[in-house]
Amino acid sequence: MTTTMLTTLLVAALCCAGVLALENGLARTPPMGWLAWERFRCNTDCVNDPEHCISEHLFKTMADLVVSEGYRNVGYEYINIDDCWLARERDRRGRLQPDPIRFPSGIKALADYIHSKGLKFGIYEDYGNFTCAGYPGILGHLETDAQTFAEWDVDYIKLDGCYSHPKDMDRGYPEFGYFLNITGRPMLYSCSWPYYQLVSGMQVNYTLISEHCNLWRNFDDIQDSWDSVTRTIDYYGDNQDRIVPHAGPGHWNDPDMVLIIGNFGLSYEQCRVQMGMWAIMAAPLLMSVDLRTIKPDYKAILQNRDVIAVDQDPLGIQGKRIFKVVFLSEIVLERHPRFSAVSSKLVADHNNDKGIEIWARPVTPIRSNRFSYAIAFLNRRVDGTPTEVSVTLQEMGLDNPAGYAIRDLFERRDLGVLTPPQRLKVDVNPSGIVLLRCELQESRGFFGNNLDGSSRRENFFAGERFRKQSPALASGFPAPNFK
């Protein structure tokens, strides 16, 4: 029996015993950065299109702009290669190698350049015989490839799942994670594992996945279209009770991390929706846009510190959909049948089967076992008229007697302090969003140790309590009362 076979059997045995769980100390908040794939795809024609092809020039240019245009200052830190960086064959030692024309300096030199900018470097591979674009995959070379990435000083690995059997992934993805860990270099591990099992009809073990991956894909690749964005949002709302409990510091659901903001397919309002909803869902934020040509309005969305702060909240609790209008004559509250009169503005009077959704995410600060909240009012209508929403805080489960300081995060406007019985009114544009932060206020006469309500340690344990209580707590949201 060869050494390779013995290693494989040992790793498989350890996986079955559950002792290879990933804890690399990374991704305590969702990762942020820039990724080539959605905008630049697999353009390898550097002769005719040198400014847009997948090459070291492109990644160096984007790294420079992430720094010079202020993206690094608000949290974007990864520069990630996706598919199509490889040569068609491994080298004579069986190691991966980049395309020598498009990456003449090599991957280690590119990583060094990105690190010199104060950024981190990510790369792509596939748990298959080939990548999705037909370049060499890692099957048969797991240990060698993990060591190669470590030697290149890679910080982030995305492992796709084309040209492989989904039934093998419960063993293979943890096995590659093990080899990443034993290199001694911390490398964030992004897995496509559940997506391929879901599309093949398999039952997905999210507990296992969350033990071995820092983030994981559940749904389709995002495309540059409003339909793609809304289908992704729907998937996460429709499946939230199954997937949300597994998210938290170090391990995140990934609704395709790619932000298509500033490209071609979304309006300004729809770009706000993607940014706001990805923040509510505690999603990784990886821009995929040409930073050389992005317009100022879209740049401002990507650099909105208030929205980023929601996404990066240290509690790491993924938000949930708590209310939606499904049909013209039917209102469905997520698991909460109690509701009263709803305005005709939301239900009748239009030839449209979609309406308002409300999503809520617990955030810091915390006081007296109460959370602050980020609340998203999402308008799925496209018929040209803003929709007015009027709801009391207590109808959304916000019951702090001293009230909440309300801030509109996209308008960057403070709306004042409201107490639970008071009514909040917002106008939500068609295919638009209003994203609010509702921050707990201190009761008169309250003397806490910290003005912000809690220490980082207390925040962590509060978040863990919330996750453990999540199914019960989610069903405890009172119904909104719209007027």
C-alpha positions in Angstrom: 0.0 0.0 0.0 1.5 3.4 -1.0 2.0 6.3 1.3 -0.7 8.3 -0.7 -3.2 5.5 -0.2 -2.4 5.4 3.6 -2.8 9.1 3.9 -6.2 9.0 2.1 -7.5 6.2 4.3 -6.3 8.0 7.4 -7.9 11.3 6.4 -11.2 9.5 5.5 -11.2 7.8 8.9 -10.6 11.1 10.7 -13.4 12.7 8.7 -15.8 10.0 9.7 -14.7 10.5 13.3 -15.5 14.2 13.1 -12.0 15.3 14.3 -11.0 17.4 11.3 -13.4 20.3 11.9 -12.1 23.5 10.5 -11.2 26.2 13.0 -8.6 28.4 11.3 -9.6 31.6 13.2 -10.6 33.3 9.9 -13.8 34.9 8.7 -15.0 36.1 12.1 -17.1 38.4 10.0 -18.1 37.8 6.3 -15.1 38.4 4.0 -15.1 41.4 1.8 -13.1 42.1 -1.4 -13.0 42.0 -5.2 -13.6 39.1 -7.5 -13.1 38.8 -11.3 -15.7 36.2 -12.3 -19.1 37.9 -12.8 -17.7 41.0 -14.6 -14.7 39.5 -16.5 -15.7 35.8 -16.8 -13.2 33.6 -18.6 -11.8 36.1 -21.0 -8.4 34.8 -21.9 -7.9 36.8 -25.1 -5.1 39.1 -23.9 -4.0 39.8 -27.5 -7.2 41.5 -28.6 -8.5 42.6 -25.2 -5.5 43.2 -22.9 -7.4 45.4 -20.4 -10.2 43.0 -19.7 -8.6 39.5 -19.9 -7.9 37.3 -16.9 -4.2 38.2 -16.3 -1.8 39.5 -13.7 -2.3 43.0 -15.2 -6.0 42.9 -14.4 -5.5 41.8 -10.8 -2.7 44.3 -10.1 -4.8 47.1 -11.5 -7.8 46.2 -9.4 -5.6 45.9 -6.3 -4.3 49.4 -6.9 -7.8 50.8 -7.3 -9.1 49.0 -4.2 -6.5 51.0 -2.3 -6.4 54.3 -4.1 -10.2 54.6 -4.4 -10.9 54.0 -0.7 -12.4 50.5 -0.8 -9.7 49.0 1.5 -10.5 51.7 4.0 -14.1 50.5 4.4 -13.2 46.8 4.7 -12.7 45.3 1.2 -9.4 43.3 1.6 -9.4 40.3 -0.7 -8.4 40.3 -4.4 -9.6 37.0 -5.7 -8.9 35.1 -8.9 -11.7 32.8 -10.2 -11.5 30.2 -13.0 -9.3 30.4 -16.1 -6.0 31.4 -14.5 -4.4 28.0 -15.0 -2.3 26.5 -17.7 -4.0 23.6 -19.4 -1.5 21.1 -18.0 0.3 20.6 -14.7 4.0 21.0 -14.7 6.4 18.0 -14.9 6.3 17.6 -11.1 2.5 17.3 -11.1 2.0 20.8 -9.7 -0.4 23.5 -10.7 0.9 26.3 -12.8 -0.6 29.5 -14.2 -0.9 30.3 -17.8 2.6 31.6 -18.7 1.5 34.2 -21.1 -1.2 35.9 -19.0 0.7 35.4 -15.7 4.3 35.7 -16.7 5.5 36.6 -13.2 3.8 33.6 -11.6 1.2 33.4 -8.8 3.7 33.9 -5.9 4.8 37.2 -7.4 1.2 38.3 -7.9 0.4 37.4 -4.3 3.4 39.4 -3.1 2.3 42.4 -5.1 -1.2 42.3 -3.6 0.2 41.8 -0.1 2.4 44.8 -0.6 -0.8 46.9 -0.9 -2.1 45.7 2.5 -4.5 43.3 0.8 -5.1 39.6 0.8 -5.0 37.2 -2.1 -7.5 34.5 -3.1 -7.5 31.8 -5.7 -9.9 29.3 -7.3 -9.8 25.6 -7.8 -12.3 22.7 -8.2 -12.9 19.4 -6.4 -13.1 17.6 -9.7 -11.0 16.3 -12.6 -11.3 19.7 -14.2 -12.5 23.2 -13.2 -15.8 24.4 -14.6 -13.9 26.0 -17.6 -11.9 22.8 -18.3 -8.6 23.5 -16.5 -6.9 21.0 -14.2 -8.9 20.2 -11.0 -7.5 18.9 -7.7 -8.6 15.3 -7.7 -5.6 13.1 -7.2 -3.5 16.1 -6.1 -5.2 17.4 -2.9 -2.2 17.4 -0.6 0.2 18.7 -3.3 -2.2 21.5 -4.3 -2.8 22.6 -0.7 0.9 22.8 -0.2 1.4 24.7 -3.5 -1.2 27.3 -2.4 0.6 27.7 1.0 3.9 28.2 -0.8 2.3 30.9 -3.0 1.1 32.7 0.2 -2.6 32.3 -0.8 -5.1 33.6 1.8 -8.4 32.4 0.4 -9.4 29.3 -1.5 -12.6 28.9 -3.4 -13.2 25.2 -4.2 -15.8 24.6 -6.9 -17.5 21.3 -7.7 -17.6 20.7 -11.5 -16.6 17.4 -12.9 -17.0 15.6 -9.6 -19.6 13.3 -7.9 -21.7 15.1 -5.3 -21.8 12.0 -3.2 -18.0 12.2 -2.8 -18.1 15.7 -1.4 -18.9 14.8 2.2 -15.5 13.2 2.3 -13.6 15.2 -0.3 -14.2 18.8 0.9 -13.2 18.0 4.5 -10.2 16.1 3.2 -8.9 19.1 1.3 -9.6 21.4 4.3 -7.5 19.1 6.4 -4.6 19.4 3.9 -5.0 23.2 3.9 -4.8 23.2 7.7 -1.7 21.1 8.0 0.2 23.5 5.8 0.3 25.8 8.8 -0.8 28.8 6.6 -4.3 30.2 7.5 -6.3 30.1 4.3 -10.0 30.9 4.3 -11.9 28.0 2.8 -15.0 28.7 0.5 -16.9 25.6 -0.5 -19.4 25.0 -3.3 -20.2 21.6 -1.7 -24.0 22.1 -0.8 -24.9 23.7 -4.1 -23.9 20.6 -6.1 -25.6 18.2 -3.7 -28.8 20.3 -3.8 -29.0 20.3 -7.6 -28.4 16.6 -7.7 -31.3 16.0 -5.3 -29.2 15.0 -2.3 -30.0 15.8 1.4 -27.4 18.3 2.5 -25.7 18.0 5.9 -25.3 21.6 6.9 -23.9 20.7 10.3 -21.0 18.9 8.6 -20.5 21.6 6.1 -20.4 24.4 8.7 -17.7 22.4 10.6 -15.4 22.2 7.6 -15.9 25.4 5.6 -15.7 29.1 6.3 -18.4 29.8 3.8 -20.5 27.8 1.3 -22.7 28.2 -1.7 -26.3 27.1 -1.7 -27.7 28.5 -4.9 -27.1 29.4 -8.5 -24.3 31.7 -9.7 -25.6 35.3 -9.6 -26.1 36.9 -13.0 -26.2 40.6 -13.9 -30.0 40.8 -13.7 -32.7 41.8 -11.3 -34.4 38.4 -11.8 -31.2 36.7 -10.6 -31.0 38.9 -7.5 -34.6 38.3 -6.5 -34.4 34.6 -7.1 -31.5 34.4 -4.7 -33.3 36.5 -2.1 -36.3 34.2 -2.5 -34.2 31.1 -2.0 -32.8 32.4 1.2 -36.2 33.5 2.5 -37.9 30.3 1.6 -35.2 28.1 3.1 -34.2 30.2 6.1 -35.2 27.9 8.8 -32.9 25.2 7.4 -29.8 27.3 6.6 -29.8 30.3 8.9 -29.0 28.4 12.2 -25.6 27.3 10.7 -24.3 30.8 10.0 -22.1 32.7 12.5 -18.5 33.9 13.1 -16.2 31.7 11.1 -18.8 30.0 8.9 -21.3 31.7 6.6 -24.0 31.0 4.1 -23.0 32.5 0.8 -25.8 33.7 -1.5 -23.1 34.0 -4.1 -20.9 36.6 -2.6 -20.6 38.5 -5.8 -21.9 42.1 -5.8 -22.9 43.1 -9.3 -23.4 46.7 -8.3 -22.2 49.1 -10.9 -22.4 46.8 -13.9 -25.1 46.7 -16.6 -28.2 44.8 -15.4 -29.4 46.6 -12.3 -31.0 50.0 -11.7 -29.7 52.3 -9.0 -32.5 51.2 -6.7 -31.9 47.5 -7.4 -28.2 48.0 -6.6 -29.2 49.3 -3.2 -31.4 46.2 -2.8 -28.5 43.8 -3.4 -26.2 45.7 -1.0 -28.8 46.0 1.7 -30.1 42.4 1.5 -26.6 40.9 1.4 -25.9 42.9 4.6 -29.1 41.6 6.2 -28.2 38.0 5.2 -24.7 38.4 6.7 -23.3 37.5 3.3 -19.7 37.8 2.0 -19.2 41.0 0.0 -17.0 40.6 -3.0 -17.4 43.2 -5.7 -17.3 42.1 -9.3 -17.2 45.4 -11.3 -14.6 47.3 -13.3 -13.3 49.7 -10.7 -11.8 51.8 -13.5 -15.2 52.8 -14.9 -17.7 52.5 -12.0 -19.9 55.6 -11.6 -19.8 57.6 -8.3 -23.4 56.7 -7.3 -22.6 53.0 -7.4 -19.3 53.4 -5.7 -21.1 55.2 -2.9 -23.4 52.2 -2.5 -20.4 49.8 -2.2 -18.6 52.1 0.2 -21.6 52.9 2.5 -20.1 52.4 5.9 -23.5 52.2 7.7 -24.6 49.3 5.5 -21.2 47.6 5.7 -21.4 47.8 9.5 -24.6 45.7 9.4 -23.0 43.1 7.3 -19.9 43.0 9.5 -21.8 43.1 12.8 -19.8 41.0 15.4 -22.8 39.0 16.5 -22.8 37.3 13.1 -26.5 36.5 13.2 -28.0 36.1 9.8 -31.3 38.0 9.2 -34.6 36.4 8.4 -37.7 37.3 6.4 -40.5 38.0 8.8 -43.2 39.2 6.5 -44.2 39.0 2.8 -47.1 39.6 0.5 -47.4 36.7 -1.9 -50.6 37.2 -3.9 -53.0 40.0 -4.5 -55.5 38.7 -2.0 -53.3 36.8 0.4 -50.7 38.0 2.9 -48.3 35.5 4.3 -46.4 36.2 7.5 -43.4 34.0 7.9 -44.7 31.4 10.4 -46.9 34.0 12.0 -50.6 33.9 11.1 -51.6 36.8 13.4 -52.1 40.0 11.4 -54.7 42.7 11.1 -55.8 45.2 8.4 -53.5 45.7 5.5 -53.6 48.8 3.3 -55.0 48.4 -0.2 -51.7 50.0 -1.3 -50.1 46.7 -0.5 -52.6 44.2 -1.8 -55.3 45.3 -4.1 -55.4 47.7 -7.0 -52.5 46.4 -9.1 -51.8 43.7 -11.6 -48.8 42.5 -9.6 -48.4 39.4 -7.4 -45.5 40.8 -5.4 -45.4 43.4 -2.7 -43.6 44.3 0.5 -41.3 42.0 2.4 -39.8 42.8 5.8 -36.5 41.3 6.9 -34.9 41.6 10.4 -31.4 41.0 11.6 -30.3 41.2 15.3 -27.2 43.4 15.7 -25.3 45.2 18.4 -25.6 46.9 20.8 -27.3 44.5 23.3 -28.8 45.6 26.6 -30.8 43.5 29.1 -30.9 40.6 26.7 -32.5 42.7 24.0 -31.0 43.2 20.6 -30.8 46.2 18.3 -32.0 45.4 14.8 -31.4 46.1 11.2 -34.8 46.1 9.4 -35.2 46.0 5.7 -38.4 46.9 3.9 -38.1 45.4 0.4 -40.5 46.4 -2.3 -40.9 43.7 -5.0 -43.3 45.8 -7.0 -42.1 47.3 -10.3 -45.2 49.4 -11.3 -43.7 52.8 -10.8 -45.2 54.1 -7.5 -43.5 54.0 -4.1 -45.3 52.0 -1.4 -46.0 53.5 2.0 -45.5 51.2 4.9 -46.7 52.1 8.4 -46.0 49.7 11.3 -45.3 50.1 15.0 -42.0 48.8 16.4 -43.7 46.4 18.7 -45.5 44.8 15.8 -42.0 43.9 14.5 -40.9 42.5 17.9 -39.0 45.6 19.0 -40.1 46.0 22.7 -37.4 47.9 24.5 -39.3 50.4 26.7 -36.8 53.2 26.3 -37.1 52.9 22.5 -34.8 52.7 19.6 -32.8 55.3 17.7 -33.8 54.9 14.0 -31.4 55.6 11.2 -32.0 55.3 7.4 -28.8 53.7 6.3 -28.9 54.5 2.6 -30.2 58.1 3.0 -27.8 58.5 6.0 -30.5 60.3 7.9 -31.5 59.9 11.6 -35.2 59.6 12.1 -35.3 60.1 15.8 -36.1 57.8 18.8 -39.3 55.8 18.7 -40.8 53.7 21.5 -42.5 50.3 20.8 -46.1 51.7 20.5 -45.1 54.4 18.1 -45.6 54.1 14.4 -42.8 54.0 11.8 -43.7 55.2 8.3 -41.5 54.7 5.3 -41.9 55.0 1.5 -40.3 52.2 -0.4 -39.5 52.8 -4.1 -40.4 50.2 -6.7 -37.8 47.4 -6.8 -36.2 49.3 -3.9 -35.3 49.0 -0.3 -35.4 51.1 2.9 -32.8 49.8 5.3 -33.0 51.0 8.9 -30.8 50.5 12.0 -32.9 50.4 15.2 -30.5 50.9 18.0 -31.4 50.2 21.6 -31.7 53.2 23.9 -30.9 53.1 27.6 -33.7 53.3 30.1 -33.6 56.3 32.5 -31.6 55.4 35.6 -29.8 52.5 33.9 -26.2 52.3 34.7 -24.3 49.8 32.6 -20.6 49.0 32.4 -20.4 50.0 28.8 -22.3 52.8 27.0 -22.5 50.7 23.9 -24.3 48.0 26.0 -21.9 45.1 26.0 -18.4 43.8 25.6 -17.2 41.8 22.6 -17.3 38.7 24.8 -20.9 39.4 25.9 -21.8 40.0 22.2 -20.4 36.6 21.2 -22.3 34.7 23.9 -25.5 36.6 23.2 -25.2 35.7 19.5 -24.7 32.0 20.4 -27.8 32.1 22.6 -29.8 33.6 19.7 -28.6 31.0 17.3 -29.5 28.2 19.7 -32.9 29.7 20.2 -33.4 30.6 16.6 -36.4 28.4 15.6 -38.4 29.4 18.6 -37.4 33.0 18.5 -38.1 33.3 14.8 -41.6 32.1 15.3 -42.1 34.6 18.1 -42.0 37.8 15.9 -45.4 39.5 16.3 -47.2 40.3 13.1 -46.8 43.8 11.6 -50.0 45.9 11.4 -50.0 47.9 8.2 -52.2 50.9 7.7 
